[in-house]
Amino acid sequence: MGQAGGQRQYERDFVAWCEGTAAKLKLGYLDAVDIEGLIEEIEALAGRDRRELKKRLEVLLYHLLKRLYVLVPEAYRRWELTIREQRRRLQDLLDQSPSLCSYFMDVLPISWANALADAREDYPKTTFPDQWLYSADIDALLSEKLW
């Protein structure tokens, strides 16, 4: 529906498509809704939140590694602020979508491996543990002061 020149409306003007779709849904005009586009966008929203969670978890673990193992006291405050910010944003994501808790646990090993690889590359003279030595519980990762 709504194709001109082979291009659907949401590809030409996404905001207009969203507003039009919302208006049609509110009015109950389901036959006029671009169902295929709506499905694609809903699936994309879920993927976006998973990608954001994974990225924020990697940043959190990377900064925890730095704060715990890299001896640069003048940087501790900056790293701690980043840890606090990532924890808050992760908690916001989990509060908004509790179903992401299982994804959090699924992606934790991948995020750990990525954060560890980055830390080892950025601080080659620092020895980092091969495994996370603290609690992997979500609440602990998002709240415990480890230093």
Secondary structure per residue as TSV (DSSP state, phi and psi in degrees):
chain	resnum	aa	ss	phi	psi
A	1	M	-	360.0	148.2
A	2	G	-	69.4	30.2
A	3	Q	E	-94.7	135.6
A	4	A	E	-138.1	125.1
A	5	G	T	64.6	28.7
A	6	G	T	78.7	4.0
A	7	Q	E	-117.2	128.9
A	8	R	E	-74.2	156.4
A	9	Q	H	-56.0	-41.0
A	10	Y	H	-69.2	-16.2
A	11	E	H	-83.1	-26.3
A	12	R	H	-85.2	-41.8
A	13	D	-	-150.4	90.6
A	14	F	H	-61.6	-43.2
A	15	V	H	-63.6	-45.3
A	16	A	H	-61.2	-39.8
A	17	W	H	-62.7	-44.3
A	18	C	H	-61.5	-47.4
A	19	E	H	-62.9	-43.2
A	20	G	H	-64.9	-41.4
A	21	T	H	-64.3	-44.0
A	22	A	H	-61.6	-43.5
A	23	A	H	-62.3	-43.7
A	24	K	H	-63.6	-41.9
A	25	L	H	-65.0	-42.8
A	26	K	H	-60.7	-36.6
A	27	L	H	-84.9	-6.4
A	28	G	T	80.4	18.8
A	29	Y	-	-86.8	64.2
A	30	L	G	-64.6	-31.4
A	31	D	G	-67.4	-21.1
A	32	A	G	-92.4	-3.4
A	33	V	S	-83.7	138.2
A	34	D	-	-76.8	85.2
A	35	I	H	-61.2	-43.3
A	36	E	H	-59.5	-46.2
A	37	G	H	-65.3	-39.2
A	38	L	H	-63.5	-43.1
A	39	I	H	-61.4	-46.1
A	40	E	H	-58.5	-43.5
A	41	E	H	-70.0	-37.9
A	42	I	H	-65.3	-43.3
A	43	E	H	-63.7	-37.8
A	44	A	H	-65.4	-36.2
A	45	L	H	-62.1	-44.1
A	46	A	H	-63.7	-41.8
A	47	G	H	-64.0	-38.4
A	48	R	H	-60.7	-45.2
A	49	D	H	-66.0	-38.2
A	50	R	H	-65.0	-42.6
A	51	R	H	-63.3	-41.1
A	52	E	H	-64.4	-43.0
A	53	L	H	-60.0	-47.5
A	54	K	H	-60.9	-46.4
A	55	K	H	-63.6	-45.6
A	56	R	H	-65.7	-35.7
A	57	L	H	-66.0	-40.8
A	58	E	H	-62.4	-43.3
A	59	V	H	-64.1	-42.5
A	60	L	H	-59.8	-50.8
A	61	L	H	-64.3	-39.1
A	62	Y	H	-60.7	-45.6
A	63	H	H	-72.8	-32.3
A	64	L	H	-63.8	-42.8
A	65	L	H	-58.8	-46.1
A	66	K	H	-62.5	-46.4
A	67	R	H	-65.2	-35.0
A	68	L	H	-82.3	-29.5
A	69	Y	H	-123.6	-20.2
A	70	V	-	-92.4	123.0
A	71	L	-	-88.3	79.3
A	72	V	-	-136.1	76.6
A	73	P	H	-53.3	-32.9
A	74	E	H	-67.9	-13.6
A	75	A	H	-100.0	-9.4
A	76	Y	H	-55.5	-45.8
A	77	R	H	-60.4	-44.6
A	78	R	H	-60.6	-45.3
A	79	W	H	-64.2	-40.5
A	80	E	H	-64.2	-38.0
A	81	L	H	-64.7	-40.0
A	82	T	H	-66.0	-41.0
A	83	I	H	-59.4	-47.4
A	84	R	H	-60.5	-46.4
A	85	E	H	-62.3	-45.4
A	86	Q	H	-65.4	-39.3
A	87	R	H	-61.7	-44.0
A	88	R	H	-62.9	-45.4
A	89	R	H	-66.6	-39.0
A	90	L	H	-64.3	-43.4
A	91	Q	H	-62.6	-40.1
A	92	D	H	-59.1	-45.8
A	93	L	H	-60.3	-44.3
A	94	L	H	-69.9	-35.0
A	95	D	H	-66.2	-40.2
A	96	Q	H	-71.4	-35.7
A	97	S	-	-137.6	81.3
A	98	P	T	-56.5	-23.6
A	99	S	T	-65.2	-16.1
A	100	L	H	-71.5	-12.1
A	101	C	H	-59.4	-41.3
A	102	S	H	-68.7	-36.1
A	103	Y	H	-65.7	-39.5
A	104	F	H	-52.5	-48.5
A	105	M	H	-69.6	-34.5
A	106	D	H	-66.6	-39.2
A	107	V	H	-90.8	-9.5
A	108	L	H	-55.2	-46.7
A	109	P	H	-62.5	-37.6
A	110	I	H	-68.4	-44.5
A	111	S	H	-63.6	-39.9
A	112	W	H	-60.5	-48.6
A	113	A	H	-60.5	-41.4
A	114	N	H	-67.2	-44.6
A	115	A	H	-64.1	-42.1
A	116	L	H	-64.4	-43.5
A	117	A	H	-61.4	-43.0
A	118	D	H	-64.5	-44.8
A	119	A	H	-62.3	-42.9
A	120	R	H	-66.1	-35.6
A	121	E	H	-71.5	-41.0
A	122	D	H	-77.3	-26.3
A	123	Y	-	-131.7	70.0
A	124	P	T	-65.1	-20.2
A	125	K	T	-87.7	-5.6
A	126	T	S	-96.1	139.0
A	127	T	-	-94.4	121.1
A	128	F	-	-111.0	148.2
A	129	P	-	-70.9	150.6
A	130	D	S	-71.8	-27.1
A	131	Q	S	-122.1	153.2
A	132	W	-	-67.2	122.2
A	133	L	-	-92.5	-1.7
A	134	Y	S	-111.2	-178.8
A	135	S	-	-62.4	137.8
A	136	A	-	-97.5	6.1
A	137	D	-	-63.6	136.3
A	138	I	H	-56.0	-49.5
A	139	D	H	-59.6	-39.7
A	140	A	H	-66.5	-45.9
A	141	L	H	-60.8	-30.5
A	142	L	T	-94.9	1.9
A	143	S	T	-141.8	-32.1
A	144	E	-	-69.2	132.5
A	145	K	-	-85.1	116.0
A	146	L	-	-97.5	-3.6
A	147	W	-	-115.7	360.0
